[in-house]
Amino acid sequence: MTDFCSPKAKLIIELDGSQHLEQEEYDHERTQYLESQGYKVIRFWNNEVLNNIEGVILVIMEALKSTPPDLRSPSPNPLDLGRDGEGS
């Protein structure tokens, strides 16, 4: 189970507390597995989210920018395009 997963963006966000200090090897193996499945995994410490939410959001936004375009938004519907290729 992950803290947040966007299958469409192939993005997983994990929030780590102090318990993760004791399971570092498990987390590393799990991250490797998720990345092998095509996901980008971003980890934040709980205190980062609480004390620097703006920085956390910036990291997430950058990760979404690097998502391939076909996963970010659907292609325009050809039926919605006029003769000149512009939307009606």
C-alpha positions in Angstrom: 0.0 0.0 0.0 1.2 3.5 -0.8 0.3 6.8 0.7 -0.7 8.2 -2.7 -0.8 6.7 -6.1 -1.8 8.2 -9.4 -1.9 5.3 -12.0 -2.5 7.8 -14.8 0.6 9.9 -14.0 2.5 6.7 -12.9 3.4 8.7 -9.7 3.6 7.4 -6.1 4.1 9.7 -3.1 5.3 8.2 0.2 5.3 10.0 3.5 7.9 8.6 5.9 7.9 9.0 9.6 10.5 7.9 12.2 9.5 4.2 11.7 11.1 4.3 8.3 14.6 4.7 9.8 14.2 1.0 10.9 13.0 -0.3 7.6 15.3 1.5 5.2 16.2 -1.7 3.3 12.6 -2.7 2.9 11.7 0.8 1.6 14.6 0.7 -0.8 13.6 -2.7 -2.2 9.9 -1.6 -2.5 10.9 1.6 -4.3 13.0 -0.4 -6.7 10.0 -2.8 -7.4 7.6 0.1 -8.0 10.1 1.8 -10.3 10.5 -1.4 -12.2 6.7 -1.3 -12.8 7.1 2.2 -14.4 6.2 4.4 -11.4 8.2 7.4 -10.2 8.4 7.3 -6.4 8.8 10.4 -4.4 9.5 10.2 -0.7 9.0 13.0 1.9 9.6 13.0 5.6 6.4 13.8 7.5 8.1 16.9 9.0 8.9 18.2 5.4 5.1 18.1 4.6 4.3 19.8 7.9 7.0 22.5 7.8 7.6 23.1 4.0 4.4 22.3 2.1 5.4 24.8 -0.6 8.6 22.9 -1.3 6.8 19.6 -1.3 4.3 20.9 -3.8 7.1 22.2 -6.0 8.8 18.8 -6.1 5.5 17.1 -7.0 4.8 19.6 -9.7 8.2 19.1 -11.2 7.6 15.3 -11.2 4.3 15.8 -13.0 6.0 18.0 -15.6 8.4 15.1 -16.4 5.5 12.8 -17.0 5.2 11.9 -20.7 2.6 14.2 -22.4 0.3 11.3 -23.3 -0.2 10.6 -19.6 -0.7 14.2 -18.5 -3.7 15.1 -20.6 -5.8 13.4 -23.3 -5.3 14.3 -26.9 -7.8 16.6 -28.5 -10.9 14.9 -29.8 -10.7 15.1 -33.6 -14.5 15.6 -33.8 -14.1 18.8 -31.8 -11.7 20.3 -34.3 -13.0 22.6 -37.1 -11.7 22.6 -40.7 -8.8 24.8 -39.8 -7.7 22.4 -37.0 -8.8 24.8 -34.2 -11.5 24.0 -31.7 -15.0 25.2 -32.5 
